[in-house]
Amino acid sequence: QTLLRVGELEMDLIGRAVHRQGKEIDLQPREFQLLEFMMRHAGQSVTRTMLLEKVWEYHFDPQTNVIDVHISRLRSKIDKGFDRPMLQTVRGAGYRLDA
């Protein structure tokens, strides 16, 4: 599968391009990896531990805010200027990408 789609958000894995409502979204490599993981688990709560293991390949908690910083940057890129936010914080659980 080379094209991921969640609602109006589309990711081309080969071309390394992301679009929402036809607007291109420029992502850094780690943001792209993070969004790909979130899109593959769309509608599910994704824990910080899952993100650390699958996106950062850490098998321990480094006790930093690296996830918060990247989620914040990603949220500003994919949600800013659109009517409805897609990247949600699930209190006490992690994050969820909804269509």
N, C-alpha and C positions, 0 to 999 in steps of 0.2 A: 504494500500500500504506500503510494508516494504522495497522496493528497489527503490531508486531515481536514475535516470540516466540523465545526461546532457552531450551530446557529449561523450567524453572519460572519463568523471568523473562519478564515481559510488559511491553511499552511501547506506550502509546496516543499516537501522534504528534499527533493533533488535540486530545485532552484534556490532553496534556502530563502523563500519569500513568504511574508505573512501579509494578509489583506483583511480588512474589516469593512464591509459595505463598499468594496472596490477600492478603498484607500489603502495604500501601502504603508506598512508599519515597519520601521527600521529597528531591528533588535541586535543587541550584542550577542556573541556566541552562547554565553551562559543563559541569557534571557531566552534565546531560541530553544535551548535544551529544556529549560524550565517549562516553557509554554508547551512544547511537544509532549512532555510528561503529563502536564495538566490536561491537554486535549485528549490524550489516550485514556485518561481517567475522568473524562467529563461527566458531571453529575454526581461524582463520588467525592466524599471528604478525603482529602489527601493530608496525611500527618507530616509534621516537620521531620520525623524520623525517616519516613518514606522518601522525602525530598533529599535529605542528607545522604541517604544510601544510594538512591538511583540517579540523582542529578550531580551531586558533588562527589559521590563514591567514598563518603566517609562512613565508617562503621562504628562511629562513636560520636557523641555530642560535643562539638568543640566549644560549647558555651559562648557562642558569638551571635550577633544579630544578622549574620550574613543572609539568612533566608528572608528575614523581614525587609532588608534593604532591597534585595532582588525582587521580591513580590511587590513592593511599593513602586519600584521603577517599571516593572512589567504592567502593573495596574494603571499607572499614569499613561503608558503608551497604548494599551489596548482599550481602555475605557474612557480616557479624556476626549471630550468633544462628541461623545455618543450619548444617546438618550438613556440607555440602560446599562449599568455596569454588569460585566460578565464574571469578573473575578471576585469571589466572595470570601470573607473571613468567617470561618465556622468556629465560634467561641469554644475554647477548650478542646478542639479537635484538630484544626489546621485550616485548610483552604479548599475551595471548590470552584470549578469553572462551570458555569451554567449557560445554556443556549439562550 
